[in-house]
Amino acid sequence: MGRESSGPTMLRCVFVGSPNRFTELMVHWLSKHTQLTGVVWTRSADWACSLSGRVRFARKRLSRFGVLKTADEALYYALSKMFLNEIGEPFQSRLVNTYVSRYGLPEWEGNQITTDDVNSKDVIQFVRDCSADLIMSMCINEFFRREMRETPRLGAFLWHEGIVPEYRGLYSAFWAIHNREPEMLGYTVLRMNGRYDEGEVYLQGRACDVDPHTDSASYIGHQAILDSLPGVARLLENLENGTAKSLTVDGRKSGCYTYPGLTDWIRQRKRLRTLPQVGLERAEDRSSIASQQPSSQIAAGGSTLSDRARGRI
């Protein structure tokens, strides 16, 4: 872990994301490093909470990707609900314990709303009322329209559980493991623009002390975000004093990924058997690479991204 800033900035921040144990940790962290004036909780993942919601979601996927892809995704979802989520629970508890040991109990009580549409007039007015300098967002699959992005003075920033442009979209850690690219397990902080998971990149780095052979993809993605915190603290300081500079990602291969299917998971498990258990250095050797060096050095390795896996959400 790198050194964090000595105290909170005066930046007024609004957090936007889906409510879960991990995003609650990030809300608490932001409250210690910014003037957190509001939180917008989205219901974008609520489709999974009811049978009718899952049916509506499946119909949307069916209309976009057809029967085979949708059935494949449904089988992986069922596997996750029945087995993988329970297996992954100890990993999530480890994340919470790690956070608490470094930053304390995640307690925050402040101005917050819940919405079905992050681009609604009510949400935009909420952000205005919070006098936000910037939005920080994660665990969200909704597109921010221009008015929403431009309402805060400094724009809307995405905390992404993957390295872009190579791993835009969903389940970045899953697909990096699937493609035998453990060096691409990491995080990105970017300022949103009019394209999905694109925009000016301000921070990138690789996940520390993770092992794709034993750690779940969800855990690795969240661990990467924890690893980003010292760099994000420095970025917030630089945004406040006007010295923040974007990184260049020109010339790097771009990939956009969607929900995995059961066949993708089986293929990933098979490929893991051939992935050597080397090159996973300790945290002090792999921290915040792109915050200190040209971001092109992130794109190590020569594997070709799977054309089959790429696809818009």
C-alpha positions in Angstrom: 0.0 0.0 0.0 1.2 3.5 -0.8 1.1 6.5 1.4 -2.3 8.3 1.6 -2.9 12.0 2.0 -2.7 13.4 5.5 -6.4 14.5 5.7 -9.6 15.1 3.8 -9.7 17.5 0.9 -12.3 20.3 0.7 -13.8 18.8 -2.5 -17.5 18.3 -2.2 -18.3 14.8 -3.4 -21.4 12.7 -4.3 -21.1 9.0 -4.5 -23.3 7.0 -6.9 -23.6 3.2 -6.9 -25.5 0.1 -6.0 -25.9 -0.6 -2.3 -23.9 -3.5 -1.0 -21.3 -4.2 1.7 -18.4 -3.1 -0.4 -19.8 0.2 -1.7 -20.7 1.1 1.9 -17.0 0.8 2.7 -16.2 3.2 -0.2 -18.8 5.7 1.1 -17.1 5.6 4.5 -13.7 6.1 2.9 -14.9 9.0 0.8 -16.4 10.6 3.9 -12.9 10.6 5.4 -11.1 12.0 2.3 -13.7 14.5 0.9 -16.6 16.6 2.0 -19.1 13.8 1.2 -22.3 15.8 0.7 -24.6 13.0 -0.6 -25.0 9.5 -1.8 -27.2 8.2 -4.7 -28.1 4.5 -4.4 -29.3 3.0 -7.6 -31.7 0.1 -8.1 -29.9 -1.1 -11.3 -29.2 -4.5 -9.8 -32.7 -5.0 -8.2 -33.8 -7.2 -11.1 -32.0 -10.1 -9.3 -34.2 -9.7 -6.2 -37.4 -11.1 -7.6 -38.6 -13.7 -10.1 -40.4 -11.2 -12.2 -37.3 -9.0 -12.3 -35.2 -11.9 -13.5 -37.7 -12.7 -16.2 -37.8 -9.1 -17.4 -34.0 -9.0 -17.5 -33.8 -12.3 -19.3 -36.2 -11.0 -22.0 -34.0 -8.0 -22.5 -30.9 -10.2 -22.9 -32.8 -12.5 -25.2 -33.7 -9.7 -27.5 -30.1 -8.5 -27.7 -28.0 -11.7 -27.7 -30.3 -14.5 -28.7 -31.2 -17.8 -27.1 -27.9 -19.5 -26.7 -26.0 -16.6 -25.1 -28.9 -15.8 -22.8 -29.3 -19.5 -21.7 -25.5 -19.7 -21.1 -25.6 -16.6 -18.9 -28.7 -17.9 -17.0 -26.9 -21.2 -16.2 -23.8 -19.3 -14.9 -26.1 -17.1 -12.8 -27.8 -20.2 -11.3 -24.4 -21.7 -10.5 -23.4 -18.5 -8.8 -26.5 -18.3 -6.7 -26.4 -22.0 -5.7 -22.6 -22.5 -5.1 -20.2 -19.7 -6.1 -21.6 -16.9 -3.9 -21.4 -19.1 -0.8 -17.9 -20.1 -1.6 -17.0 -16.5 -2.1 -18.4 -15.3 1.2 -15.2 -15.8 3.2 -13.4 -13.7 0.6 -15.9 -10.8 1.1 -15.5 -11.0 4.8 -11.8 -10.8 4.4 -12.2 -7.6 2.4 -14.3 -6.0 5.1 -11.9 -7.1 7.9 -8.9 -5.7 5.9 -10.7 -2.4 5.4 -11.8 -2.1 9.1 -8.2 -2.8 10.2 -6.9 0.1 8.1 -9.8 2.7 8.2 -12.1 1.8 11.1 -15.7 0.8 11.2 -17.6 1.9 8.1 -20.1 4.3 9.6 -21.7 7.2 7.8 -25.0 9.0 8.1 -25.7 11.7 5.6 -27.9 12.9 2.8 -28.9 10.0 0.5 -31.5 9.1 -2.0 -32.5 5.9 -3.9 -33.4 6.0 -7.6 -34.3 3.8 -10.6 -32.7 6.3 -13.0 -29.4 8.1 -12.3 -30.2 10.6 -15.1 -33.6 11.6 -13.7 -34.3 15.3 -12.9 -34.6 14.4 -9.2 -31.1 12.9 -9.1 -29.6 15.8 -11.1 -31.3 18.3 -8.8 -30.0 16.3 -5.8 -26.4 16.6 -7.1 -26.9 20.3 -7.6 -28.3 20.7 -4.1 -25.2 18.9 -2.8 -23.1 21.5 -4.5 -20.9 18.6 -5.8 -17.5 19.3 -7.2 -17.3 15.7 -8.5 -19.1 12.4 -8.6 -17.4 9.2 -7.7 -19.2 6.1 -8.9 -18.7 2.3 -8.8 -20.8 -0.9 -9.0 -23.1 0.6 -11.5 -24.0 -0.4 -15.1 -26.1 2.7 -16.0 -24.8 5.2 -18.5 -24.4 8.8 -17.3 -25.9 11.2 -19.8 -24.2 14.5 -20.5 -26.3 16.6 -18.1 -25.5 14.3 -15.2 -21.8 14.2 -16.1 -21.5 17.9 -16.3 -23.5 18.9 -13.3 -20.5 18.6 -10.9 -17.8 21.2 -11.5 -15.1 18.6 -12.1 -17.3 15.9 -13.7 -18.2 12.3 -12.9 -15.5 9.8 -12.2 -15.8 6.0 -12.5 -14.0 3.7 -10.1 -13.6 0.7 -12.4 -12.6 -2.8 -11.2 -10.4 -3.4 -14.2 -7.8 -1.9 -16.5 -9.0 0.1 -19.5 -9.1 0.2 -22.4 -8.4 -3.5 -22.4 -11.1 -4.5 -19.9 -14.0 -2.2 -20.2 -17.5 -3.4 -19.3 -18.6 -6.0 -16.7 -16.7 -8.7 -14.8 -13.3 -7.4 -15.7 -11.4 -9.7 -13.3 -13.3 -12.7 -14.5 -12.4 -12.0 -18.1 -8.7 -11.2 -17.4 -8.4 -14.6 -15.7 -10.3 -16.2 -18.6 -7.9 -14.7 -21.1 -4.8 -15.8 -19.0 -3.8 -12.2 -18.3 -3.3 -12.0 -14.5 -1.1 -8.9 -15.1 -4.3 -7.2 -16.2 -6.1 -7.6 -12.8 -6.3 -4.1 -11.5 -8.2 -0.8 -11.3 -8.8 2.4 -13.2 -10.2 5.8 -12.2 -11.4 7.7 -15.2 -13.6 10.8 -15.9 -16.7 9.7 -17.8 -17.4 10.9 -21.3 -20.0 10.0 -23.9 -18.7 6.4 -24.4 -19.0 3.4 -22.2 -16.1 3.0 -19.8 -14.1 5.5 -21.7 -12.8 9.0 -20.9 -9.7 10.5 -19.5 -7.8 8.0 -17.3 -6.3 9.5 -14.2 -5.2 6.5 -12.3 -4.4 2.8 -13.0 -2.7 0.0 -11.2 -2.5 -3.7 -10.7 -4.1 -5.7 -7.9 -1.8 -6.6 -5.0 -1.3 -10.0 -3.3 -4.1 -11.8 -5.3 -4.0 -15.3 -6.7 -6.5 -16.2 -9.5 -6.0 -19.9 -8.6 -7.6 -19.5 -5.2 -9.2 -16.0 -5.1 -12.7 -15.4 -6.6 -12.9 -12.9 -9.4 -15.3 -10.7 -7.3 -12.8 -10.6 -4.5 -10.0 -9.7 -6.8 -12.0 -6.9 -8.3 -12.8 -5.4 -4.9 -9.3 -6.0 -3.6 -8.0 -3.9 -6.6 -10.3 -1.1 -5.5 -8.8 -1.3 -1.9 -5.4 -1.2 -3.5 -6.3 2.0 -5.4 -7.2 4.0 -2.2 -3.8 5.6 -1.6 -3.6 6.7 -5.3 -7.2 8.0 -5.2 -6.4 10.0 -2.1 -3.5 11.7 -4.0 -5.7 12.1 -7.1 -8.3 14.0 -5.0 -5.6 16.3 -3.7 -4.4 17.0 -7.2 -7.9 17.6 -8.5 -8.4 20.1 -5.6 -5.3 22.0 -6.4 -5.6 21.8 -10.1 -2.5 19.7 -10.8 -4.2 16.4 -11.8 -3.0 15.1 -15.2 -4.6 12.4 -17.3 -2.6 9.4 -18.5 -2.2 8.3 -22.1 -3.7 5.0 -23.2 -3.4 5.7 -26.9 -2.4 2.7 -29.0 -3.6 0.0 -26.5 -6.0 -2.7 -27.5 -9.6 -2.0 -26.4 -12.1 -4.7 -25.3 -15.6 -4.4 -23.8 -17.0 -7.4 -21.9 -20.4 -8.4 -20.8 -21.9 -11.0 -18.4 -20.1 -14.4 -18.6 -21.9 -17.7 -19.3 -21.4 -21.2 -17.9 -19.3 -22.2 -20.9 -17.0 -19.2 -20.2 -16.6 -20.2 -16.6 -15.8 -23.8 -17.5 -13.2 -22.6 -20.1 -11.8 -20.2 -17.4 -11.4 -23.1 -14.9 -9.6 -25.2 -17.6 -7.2 -22.4 -18.6 -6.3 -21.7 -14.9 -4.7 -25.2 -14.8 -2.1 -23.9 -17.4 -1.6 -20.5 -15.7 1.7 -20.6 -13.8 1.7 -19.5 -10.2 4.4 -17.0 -10.7 4.6 -13.3 -11.3 2.1 -12.4 -8.5 4.5 -10.1 -6.6 3.9 -8.7 -3.2 2.0 -5.5 -2.7 5.1 -3.3 -2.4 6.2 -4.4 -5.9 3.0 -3.8 -7.8 1.3 -0.7 -6.3 -0.2 2.1 -8.4 2.0 1.5 -11.4 0.2 4.0 -13.7 0.2 6.7 -11.0 4.0 6.7 -11.1 4.9 5.4 -14.6 3.5 5.7 -18.1 0.3 3.8 -18.2 1.3 1.9 -21.3 3.5 -0.2 -19.0 0.3 -1.7 -17.6 -0.4 -3.5 -20.9 2.1 -6.3 -20.3 1.7 -9.7 -21.8 1.0 -10.8 -25.3 -2.3 -12.7 -25.1 -5.0 -11.7 -27.6 -8.3 -10.7 -26.1 -11.1 -13.2 -26.9 -13.3 -11.8 -29.7 -16.0 -14.2 -28.5 -16.1 -12.6 -25.1 -16.3 -9.1 -26.3 -19.7 -7.4 -26.5 -21.6 -4.4 -25.5 -23.8 -4.6 -22.3 
